[in-house]
């Protein structure tokens, strides 16, 4: 993949039951030059399994990083350090983007 225009940084902690909605809202964007940088802030639920599933689907457009629980701010900072995009967008794991969010 060429360098993405937007890196979407998603910090998460034990929200596997909501995370699919957030990830799918990125996949449904009207523009396609993005990557997802998912930072797992010490989850003890099925988040790693879900991340493995999305890694298979999205390939190099998806990054998953696990860290010991340090809080959302620390997770966002780790995500920014791994981002490859020209721009960074933040998405909470219990939220979703409308389909034209990145286009606008």
DOTI-994795 format. One line per field, with one value per residue: residue number from 1; residue in three letters; x, y, z of N, C-alpha, C, CB in turn. Coordinates in pm, 1 decimal, padded with zeros to 6 digits, always signed. Glycine has a CB too. Layout:
BEGIN
num <- NUM:...
residu <- Ala:...
n_x <- X:...
n_y <- Y:...
n_z <- Z:...
ca_x <- X:...
ca_y <- Y:...
ca_z <- Z:...
c_x <- X:...
c_y <- Y:...
c_z <- Z:...
cb_x <- X:...
cb_y <- Y:...
cb_z <- Z:...
END
This chain:
BEGIN
num <- 1:2:3:4:5:6:7:8:9:10:11:12:13:14:15:16:17:18:19:20:21:22:23:24:25:26:27:28:29:30:31:32:33:34:35:36:37:38:39:40:41:42:43:44:45:46:47:48:49:50:51:52:53:54:55:56:57:58:59:60:61:62:63:64:65:66:67:68:69:70:71:72:73:74:75:76:77:78:79:80:81:82:83:84:85:86:87:88:89:90:91:92:93:94:95:96:97:98:99:100:101:102:103:104
residu <- Unk:Unk:Unk:Unk:Unk:Unk:Unk:Unk:Unk:Unk:Unk:Unk:Unk:Unk:Unk:Unk:Unk:Unk:Unk:Unk:Unk:Unk:Unk:Unk:Unk:Unk:Unk:Unk:Unk:Unk:Unk:Unk:Unk:Unk:Unk:Unk:Unk:Unk:Unk:Unk:Unk:Unk:Unk:Unk:Unk:Unk:Unk:Unk:Unk:Unk:Unk:Unk:Unk:Unk:Unk:Unk:Unk:Unk:Unk:Unk:Unk:Unk:Unk:Unk:Unk:Unk:Unk:Unk:Unk:Unk:Unk:Unk:Unk:Unk:Unk:Unk:Unk:Unk:Unk:Unk:Unk:Unk:Unk:Unk:Unk:Unk:Unk:Unk:Unk:Unk:Unk:Unk:Unk:Unk:Unk:Unk:Unk:Unk:Unk:Unk:Unk:Unk:Unk:Unk
n_x <- +00083.9:+00049.7:+00154.4:-00083.8:-00341.1:-00484.2:-00444.6:-00624.1:-00655.0:-00735.0:-00795.7:-00849.0:-01013.6:-01121.5:-01358.6:-01459.4:-01712.4:-01822.3:-01642.2:-01637.2:-01833.6:-01715.2:-01478.8:-01586.7:-01715.9:-01507.4:-01416.4:-01626.2:-01596.8:-01618.6:-01390.6:-01080.1:-00815.0:-00681.1:-00565.0:-00597.4:-00507.0:-00500.1:-00498.6:-00459.9:-00530.4:-00450.1:-00656.9:-00873.5:-01060.7:-01202.0:-01065.1:-00800.3:-00845.8:-01044.1:-00897.5:-00710.8:-00877.5:-00956.4:-00707.1:-00650.0:-00844.6:-00793.2:-00520.7:-00217.5:-00332.2:-00411.9:-00312.8:-00221.4:-00161.9:-00057.3:-00061.3:+00036.4:-00210.3:-00246.6:-00400.6:-00624.0:-00509.5:-00234.1:-00249.4:-00341.1:-00115.9:+00073.4:-00047.6:-00027.3:+00249.4:+00288.5:+00150.1:+00121.7:+00012.5:-00056.0:-00227.2:-00389.2:-00660.8:-00880.1:-01063.9:-01292.5:-01336.4:-01597.9:-01751.4:-01848.4:-01769.0:-01941.6:-02030.4:-01903.9:-01711.5:-01420.8:-01383.7:-01498.2
n_y <- -00118.0:+00221.5:+00525.6:+00612.1:+00864.0:+00938.1:+00844.1:+00655.8:+00661.0:+00447.2:+00408.2:+00148.7:-00028.3:-00310.6:-00316.1:-00483.3:-00567.8:-00340.7:-00251.0:-00352.2:-00206.3:+00050.1:-00001.7:-00097.5:+00132.2:+00287.1:+00133.6:+00177.4:+00426.1:+00701.3:+00770.3:+00607.1:+00603.3:+00534.6:+00423.6:+00203.1:+00236.8:+00053.0:+00064.8:-00133.6:-00103.4:-00277.2:-00469.6:-00729.4:-00879.1:-01013.4:-00863.0:-00893.1:-01118.0:-01020.9:-00819.5:-00971.8:-01086.7:-00855.8:-00776.8:-00976.1:-00921.9:-00653.9:-00627.8:-00456.1:-00217.3:-00206.5:-00178.2:-00327.9:-00278.7:-00376.4:-00270.3:-00246.5:-00150.4:+00190.1:+00406.4:+00617.0:+00848.3:+00790.1:+00569.9:+00692.5:+00849.2:+00648.9:+00544.1:+00764.8:+00766.6:+00540.8:+00593.7:+00635.1:+00805.3:+01116.0:+01280.7:+01267.7:+01110.1:+01077.4:+00818.9:+00706.6:+00390.3:+00327.8:+00464.3:+00591.5:+00668.7:+00880.3:+00805.8:+00992.6:+01124.4:+01139.3:+01233.1:+01487.4
n_z <- +00000.0:-00078.5:+00083.3:+00325.0:+00319.7:+00546.2:+00880.9:+01100.4:+01430.3:+01683.8:+02007.3:+02246.4:+02509.0:+02644.8:+02484.7:+02290.1:+02213.4:+02100.8:+01918.2:+01653.3:+01516.5:+01509.0:+01359.9:+01117.5:+01033.7:+00946.4:+00734.4:+00562.1:+00451.4:+00217.0:+00088.0:+00017.4:+00095.7:+00355.1:+00677.5:+00955.0:+01289.1:+01552.1:+01893.0:+02157.3:+02480.8:+02696.2:+02706.6:+02831.2:+02714.3:+02411.6:+02224.7:+02101.4:+01931.4:+01759.1:+01638.2:+01497.4:+01306.6:+01156.4:+01065.7:+00880.6:+00689.7:+00612.0:+00570.4:+00508.6:+00567.4:+00820.5:+01149.9:+01454.8:+01789.2:+02105.7:+02440.7:+02785.0:+03021.8:+03018.0:+02985.2:+02787.4:+02672.0:+02660.5:+02489.5:+02253.5:+02195.7:+02141.0:+01915.0:+01739.3:+01709.0:+01554.7:+01325.8:+00972.7:+00796.4:+00620.4:+00754.1:+01076.4:+01228.5:+01500.4:+01652.9:+01879.6:+02036.8:+02090.7:+01917.6:+01591.6:+01248.9:+01022.2:+00680.5:+00500.9:+00644.7:+00632.1:+00375.2:+00383.3
ca_x <- +00000.0:+00119.8:+00131.5:-00223.6:-00362.5:-00529.5:-00431.5:-00729.3:-00605.0:-00845.7:-00758.5:-00958.2:-00994.4:-01236.0:-01479.5:-01473.0:-01854.0:-01854.8:-01532.5:-01671.2:-01905.8:-01618.1:-01390.9:-01664.3:-01745.8:-01389.5:-01418.2:-01735.9:-01571.5:-01629.9:-01253.2:-01018.8:-00671.6:-00670.9:-00521.1:-00644.3:-00405.2:-00575.6:-00413.8:-00527.2:-00475.3:-00452.7:-00786.2:-00878.2:-01171.6:-01164.3:-01010.9:-00693.1:-00903.5:-01109.4:-00790.2:-00656.7:-00975.8:-00946.6:-00575.3:-00662.1:-00928.7:-00739.8:-00378.3:-00129.1:-00412.5:-00451.8:-00207.7:-00268.4:-00055.3:-00101.8:+00022.0:-00021.3:-00305.2:-00183.7:-00500.1:-00655.5:-00413.3:-00111.5:-00279.5:-00343.1:+00022.6:+00133.9:-00106.4:+00034.8:+00387.2:+00284.9:+00073.8:+00199.0:-00063.0:-00026.5:-00314.2:-00433.7:-00796.1:-00904.3:-01196.6:-01307.9:-01381.3:-01742.6:-01810.4:-01834.8:-01764.5:-02039.4:-01960.8:-01824.5:-01629.1:-01285.5:-01395.5:-01527.6
ca_y <- +00000.0:+00348.7:+00598.0:+00655.2:+01006.2:+00953.4:+00735.6:+00663.2:+00604.6:+00402.1:+00344.9:+00066.2:-00106.2:-00398.2:-00276.1:-00570.8:-00573.8:-00218.4:-00218.1:-00386.3:-00092.2:+00156.2:-00044.3:-00102.9:+00268.4:+00331.8:+00058.6:+00228.5:+00564.0:+00731.9:+00774.2:+00479.1:+00612.7:+00541.9:+00306.3:+00197.8:+00205.9:+00013.1:+00051.1:-00207.8:-00053.4:-00378.9:-00539.2:-00868.4:-00942.7:-01076.6:-00763.5:-00945.8:-01205.0:-00934.0:-00752.7:-01071.0:-01096.0:-00736.4:-00778.0:-01063.0:-00854.6:-00525.1:-00636.5:-00349.6:-00098.2:-00225.4:-00203.6:-00357.2:-00269.7:-00400.2:-00213.3:-00256.7:-00042.4:+00318.1:+00511.2:+00654.2:+00947.1:+00717.3:+00488.6:+00782.9:+00885.5:+00532.8:+00539.7:+00869.7:+00725.4:+00435.9:+00640.9:+00660.2:+00897.1:+01258.9:+01335.6:+01174.0:+01127.5:+00994.0:+00758.6:+00626.2:+00255.6:+00316.7:+00564.0:+00556.1:+00776.8:+00881.7:+00760.4:+01094.4:+01194.4:+01167.8:+01313.0:+01627.1
ca_z <- +00000.0:-00075.1:+00207.7:+00337.8:+00346.1:+00684.1:+00978.4:+01200.8:+01554.9:+01767.7:+02133.9:+02297.5:+02631.5:+02675.5:+02410.5:+02173.8:+02174.8:+02026.7:+01827.3:+01515.5:+01458.8:+01481.9:+01249.8:+00993.8:+00988.7:+00870.0:+00608.6:+00479.1:+00411.4:+00074.1:+00036.4:+00053.1:+00127.9:+00500.0:+00752.2:+01093.0:+01389.1:+01670.2:+02010.4:+02263.7:+02607.1:+02801.1:+02712.1:+02876.3:+02642.5:+02284.2:+02131.5:+02014.6:+01827.8:+01662.0:+01564.3:+01403.1:+01197.8:+01071.5:+01001.6:+00763.3:+00590.5:+00566.6:+00537.4:+00556.8:+00602.8:+00959.8:+01248.1:+01589.9:+01888.6:+02242.0:+02546.1:+02918.7:+03045.9:+03052.5:+02963.4:+02649.6:+02620.1:+02626.0:+02371.2:+02138.1:+02165.6:+02075.2:+01780.9:+01657.1:+01679.5:+01451.6:+01209.6:+00851.0:+00712.2:+00618.7:+00857.7:+01179.1:+01280.6:+01617.2:+01662.5:+02000.0:+02001.9:+02109.3:+01829.2:+01450.5:+01151.5:+00914.2:+00558.6:+00430.6:+00743.7:+00583.8:+00253.1:+00420.5
c_x <- +00087.8:+00084.5:-00014.4:-00231.6:-00398.4:-00502.8:-00539.8:-00680.2:-00724.2:-00789.8:-00876.8:-00916.7:-01124.0:-01365.7:-01499.9:-01616.8:-01898.3:-01756.9:-01563.3:-01741.6:-01810.3:-01530.4:-01465.7:-01701.6:-01627.5:-01388.2:-01522.9:-01713.8:-01578.9:-01493.2:-01180.5:-00871.5:-00651.9:-00607.2:-00581.2:-00526.0:-00481.5:-00478.7:-00496.2:-00458.2:-00494.5:-00582.8:-00771.5:-00995.7:-01118.6:-01107.7:-00897.0:-00744.7:-00971.5:-01005.1:-00727.8:-00748.4:-00962.8:-00810.8:-00577.7:-00740.8:-00858.5:-00591.3:-00298.8:-00202.2:-00454.6:-00328.6:-00274.0:-00149.2:-00116.0:-00005.5:-00043.6:-00106.6:-00234.8:-00279.1:-00511.4:-00554.6:-00283.3:-00132.8:-00283.0:-00200.5:+00096.0:+00081.3:-00045.7:+00177.3:+00392.5:+00215.4:+00166.3:+00133.1:-00014.4:-00106.2:-00350.0:-00574.9:-00810.9:-01048.3:-01200.0:-01370.9:-01530.7:-01818.8:-01799.0:-01830.4:-01885.6:-01963.8:-01874.7:-01733.9:-01493.0:-01286.3:-01414.8:-01409.2
c_y <- +00123.6:+00420.0:+00645.3:+00806.3:+01026.1:+00826.4:+00755.8:+00588.0:+00573.9:+00338.4:+00262.7:-00005.5:-00179.7:-00352.7:-00360.0:-00573.0:-00450.0:-00190.0:-00247.9:-00269.9:+00020.6:+00119.6:-00047.2:+00036.1:+00329.2:+00261.8:+00111.9:+00371.7:+00581.4:+00751.3:+00650.7:+00487.1:+00637.0:+00414.9:+00316.5:+00160.1:+00180.6:-00009.9:-00012.4:-00172.9:-00154.0:-00455.1:-00683.0:-00942.9:-01002.1:-00978.5:-00818.5:-01037.2:-01123.7:-00863.1:-00847.1:-01085.3:-00976.8:-00727.5:-00865.1:-00993.9:-00733.8:-00525.9:-00520.2:-00218.6:-00102.4:-00255.6:-00229.6:-00355.3:-00287.5:-00331.7:-00243.4:-00133.6:+00083.4:+00434.0:+00551.7:+00753.2:+00879.9:+00632.7:+00575.0:+00822.8:+00771.2:+00522.8:+00643.6:+00831.8:+00621.5:+00480.5:+00671.7:+00763.2:+01040.3:+01330.4:+01226.1:+01211.4:+01032.7:+00944.6:+00675.7:+00493.0:+00233.4:+00416.2:+00514.2:+00681.7:+00766.0:+00856.1:+00864.0:+01174.0:+01232.6:+01251.4:+01460.4:+01687.5
c_z <- +00000.0:+00055.4:+00215.3:+00360.8:+00492.9:+00764.3:+01082.7:+01324.2:+01644.8:+01894.5:+02185.4:+02424.1:+02662.2:+02609.2:+02285.4:+02123.3:+02096.3:+01913.0:+01680.9:+01446.2:+01422.2:+01361.5:+01116.9:+00942.8:+00913.4:+00734.5:+00511.7:+00431.2:+00260.0:+00008.8:+00089.2:+00092.6:+00276.6:+00552.9:+00891.7:+01181.3:+01519.4:+01784.9:+02121.7:+02395.8:+02720.6:+02814.2:+02759.5:+02811.6:+02511.8:+02181.5:+02045.2:+01902.8:+01719.2:+01576.3:+01461.1:+01282.3:+01102.4:+01002.4:+00876.0:+00652.5:+00529.0:+00533.8:+00594.3:+00584.7:+00749.5:+01044.3:+01383.2:+01683.2:+02026.8:+02337.1:+02680.0:+02943.4:+03096.9:+03030.6:+02817.7:+02591.1:+02577.5:+02500.7:+02245.6:+02097.6:+02096.3:+01932.1:+01689.0:+01618.7:+01567.5:+01322.8:+01092.3:+00761.1:+00719.4:+00727.5:+00956.1:+01219.9:+01398.9:+01615.9:+01789.6:+01962.7:+02026.7:+02021.9:+01685.4:+01365.6:+01059.5:+00783.7:+00487.3:+00525.3:+00686.7:+00457.7:+00286.8:+00490.1
cb_x <- -00095.1:+00083.4:+00228.5:-00293.1:-00473.8:-00679.1:-00288.1:-00864.8:-00505.0:-00936.7:-00715.0:-01003.1:-00952.0:-01256.7:-01471.6:-01427.3:-01941.2:-01857.5:-01409.7:-01759.7:-02012.1:-01530.2:-01331.7:-01790.0:-01782.9:-01256.7:-01444.1:-01865.1:-01435.4:-01714.8:-01178.5:-01032.3:-00604.4:-00809.1:-00363.9:-00762.6:-00297.5:-00660.1:-00355.7:-00523.9:-00540.6:-00422.5:-00852.9:-00889.4:-01286.8:-01284.2:-00961.7:-00592.5:-01003.5:-01199.6:-00682.2:-00638.3:-01119.6:-00970.9:-00467.5:-00729.6:-01060.1:-00764.9:-00359.9:-00019.8:-00538.0:-00556.2:-00107.1:-00342.2:+00020.6:-00111.6:+00041.7:+00089.5:-00411.6:-00056.8:-00466.7:-00794.7:-00384.1:-00066.5:-00413.8:-00426.9:+00096.3:+00103.6:-00256.2:+00034.6:+00453.7:+00215.1:-00008.2:+00218.7:-00206.2:-00058.0:-00441.8:-00338.0:-00905.6:-00874.4:-01230.2:-01393.4:-01301.9:-01778.5:-01740.9:-01950.2:-01632.4:-02118.6:-02060.3:-01917.2:-01610.6:-01210.8:-01512.4:-01651.8
cb_y <- +00000.2:+00436.4:+00718.3:+00579.9:+01063.4:+00988.1:+00732.6:+00603.6:+00701.8:+00301.7:+00451.9:-00035.0:-00014.8:-00405.2:-00128.7:-00712.6:-00589.4:-00100.5:-00293.2:-00511.3:-00040.9:+00182.0:-00182.9:-00185.1:+00357.0:+00302.6:-00088.4:+00221.3:+00608.9:+00856.9:+00907.2:+00385.5:+00725.4:+00563.9:+00295.9:+00095.8:+00323.7:-00114.2:+00189.1:-00363.3:+00080.0:-00316.1:-00537.2:-00874.5:-00840.1:-01146.2:-00642.7:-01022.3:-01302.9:-00831.4:-00701.4:-01208.2:-01102.8:-00610.2:-00829.1:-01195.6:-00810.9:-00422.5:-00641.9:-00325.1:-00088.2:-00339.4:-00083.3:-00494.4:-00134.0:-00551.9:-00059.3:-00270.9:-00087.2:+00339.3:+00631.9:+00713.5:+01055.1:+00627.9:+00415.5:+00909.1:+00924.9:+00401.6:+00560.0:+01004.0:+00669.2:+00313.3:+00765.8:+00531.4:+00892.4:+01319.3:+01397.7:+01174.5:+01099.7:+01071.5:+00671.1:+00700.1:+00154.2:+00338.6:+00702.8:+00465.0:+00772.9:+01018.3:+00710.6:+01190.1:+01107.5:+01039.0:+01262.7:+01636.1
cb_z <- +00120.8:-00199.0:+00219.0:+00453.7:+00254.5:+00688.0:+01044.3:+01147.2:+01625.2:+01691.0:+02239.5:+02192.5:+02751.6:+02825.5:+02372.1:+02208.1:+02299.0:+02121.2:+01868.0:+01511.9:+01556.7:+01606.5:+01279.2:+01015.2:+01108.2:+00948.2:+00635.8:+00555.9:+00462.1:+00053.8:+00079.0:-00060.8:+00046.5:+00563.9:+00757.7:+01109.6:+01404.1:+01642.6:+02054.8:+02236.6:+02644.1:+02929.5:+02575.3:+03030.0:+02614.4:+02225.1:+02208.7:+02098.5:+01889.4:+01732.9:+01661.4:+01472.6:+01255.2:+01154.5:+01099.9:+00801.4:+00654.2:+00670.3:+00387.4:+00456.2:+00512.4:+00972.6:+01256.7:+01596.4:+01878.2:+02272.5:+02526.5:+03027.8:+03146.0:+02970.3:+03046.5:+02642.8:+02726.3:+02743.7:+02388.6:+02170.0:+02293.8:+02154.4:+01788.5:+01732.0:+01805.6:+01506.0:+01246.0:+00774.5:+00749.5:+00480.1:+00796.5:+01302.2:+01169.9:+01747.3:+01536.2:+02106.1:+02080.1:+02255.9:+01846.2:+01405.5:+01069.8:+00909.4:+00463.1:+00356.5:+00867.9:+00558.4:+00166.6:+00510.7
END
